[in-house]
Amino acid sequence: MSNALLILALVFVGLFVIFSMMIVQEVSKRGVKINFVLLRLYLIKYISQYKQITLKETGKTGPLYYPCIVSVNLALVLAIAGLVLRLL
């Protein structure tokens, strides 16, 4: 059971990477200069900027924001649950 949770956590990490790269691409299209050298450090900033930009444009949060946030949170919860079950 713990292995299944850890594998599922890795799947959600992969989804987070995909969604975050899509967000970086969208932010870049809207004129924000992307620092690719320090992308890992600025990723949270770009996700926040995506939310702000899409709220200004449409009045709603962009369609990539919540799947990105949910996937990273599920990955964290599943990884912790998998490690706890492994220790028991």
C-alpha positions in Angstrom: 0.0 0.0 0.0 2.8 2.4 0.8 4.5 1.8 -2.5 1.2 2.6 -4.3 0.9 5.9 -2.4 4.5 6.8 -3.2 4.0 6.0 -6.9 0.8 8.1 -7.0 2.7 10.9 -5.3 5.3 10.8 -8.1 2.5 11.0 -10.7 1.2 14.1 -9.0 4.7 15.6 -8.9 4.9 15.0 -12.7 1.5 16.7 -13.1 2.7 19.7 -11.1 5.8 20.0 -13.3 3.6 19.9 -16.4 1.1 22.5 -15.1 3.9 24.8 -13.8 5.7 24.8 -17.1 2.4 25.6 -18.8 1.9 28.5 -16.4 5.5 29.7 -17.1 4.7 29.6 -20.8 1.5 31.6 -20.3 3.2 34.2 -18.1 5.9 34.6 -20.7 3.4 35.1 -23.5 1.9 38.0 -21.4 5.2 39.9 -21.3 6.8 38.7 -18.0 10.5 38.1 -18.4 11.4 34.5 -17.3 14.7 33.8 -15.6 15.4 30.2 -16.7 18.6 29.9 -14.7 16.7 30.4 -11.4 13.4 29.0 -12.6 13.0 26.6 -9.6 13.4 29.5 -7.1 11.0 31.8 -9.0 8.3 29.2 -9.8 6.0 30.2 -6.9 6.4 33.8 -8.0 5.4 33.0 -11.6 2.4 30.9 -10.4 1.3 33.9 -8.3 1.7 36.3 -11.2 -0.3 34.0 -13.4 -3.2 34.2 -10.9 -3.0 38.0 -10.7 -2.7 38.4 -14.5 -5.7 36.2 -15.3 -7.8 37.8 -12.6 -7.1 41.2 -14.2 -7.8 39.9 -17.7 -11.0 37.9 -17.1 -12.1 38.4 -13.5 -11.5 34.7 -12.8 -8.4 32.7 -11.9 -6.8 31.0 -14.9 -7.6 27.4 -15.6 -4.1 26.1 -14.8 -3.9 27.6 -11.3 -6.0 25.3 -9.3 -4.8 22.0 -10.9 -1.2 23.1 -10.3 -1.9 23.9 -6.6 -4.0 20.7 -6.0 -1.4 18.5 -7.7 1.5 19.7 -5.5 -0.6 19.4 -2.4 -1.8 15.9 -3.2 1.8 14.9 -3.9 2.9 16.2 -0.5 0.1 14.4 1.3 0.5 11.1 -0.5 4.3 11.1 0.0 3.9 11.7 3.7 1.2 9.1 4.0 3.3 6.6 2.0 6.4 7.2 4.2 4.3 6.9 7.4 2.8 3.6 6.3 6.3 2.4 5.3 7.6 3.1 8.8 4.7 1.3 10.6 
